[in-house]
Amino acid sequence: MNAHPSMDHNERKRIRLAAFRVTRLYPGPVGELVSRELMSWEEFGYRLSSGSMIMRIVDEVLNAQEQQSEAA
């Protein structure tokens, strides 16, 4: 039996979206690094913890994008 449940479609979708958006928020090597890390987690496909740093980064990136859109 697997100790870590698989991410559902919506979780994986949020991670992919954050991976795409982070390169716009942080152009250059920092954005690329975070994007690659997020995509690695999405490809791995296991939910290791809902409060993990990766999911906090996803939330941060998606919220920052929403705040930018509202300011424009």
N, C-alpha and C positions, 0 to 999 in steps of 0.2 A: 504494500500500500504506500502511496506517495505521501510524504510528510507535508509537502507544500501544495496547496490547491492551485490549479491553473487559473490564470487571469481570465475573466470573461471578456467578451468582445468589446464592451464599452471601456473597460480599463485599458485594453490594448490600444484602442482607438485614441483615447486621451493621451497616452504616452507618445504615439506616433505624431499626433497633432502638436504636442509640446516640443518634440524633437525637430519638427519643421519650423515652428515659430521661434525657438530659441536662437536660431541663426540670424533671424531678423532683429531680435532684441540685442544680441551680442555678436555683431559681425566679427569675423576673424577667428583666430585660433581658439579663443575661449568658447564661443558659440559652437564651433565645430566639435570640440571635445565633449561638451555637454550633450550635443545632439547625438554623437556616436554612442555615448554611454547610455542615453535613453533608448536608442534603437537596439542596443545589445540587450537591455532588460526586456524590451518588448519581444524580441526574438526568443529570448530564454523562456518567456511565457509563464513563469511561476510567480504567484503572489507570495512574497516572502514576509511582508508585513504591511499593513495598511498605513502605519505611521512611519514607514521607512524614509530615509533621506531622498530616495528616488521619487517617491510619491509626493513628498513635500516640494521637491523641485518642480515636478509636473504642475502642482497647484500654483506655485509661485509664477511660473512662466505663463500659464493660462490666465491667471488673474492680472498679471502685468499687461498682457496683450489686451484684455478687456478694458483696463484702465486707460491704455493708450488710445483705443478706439473711441472711448467715451470723451476723451479730452479733445479729439480732433474735430 
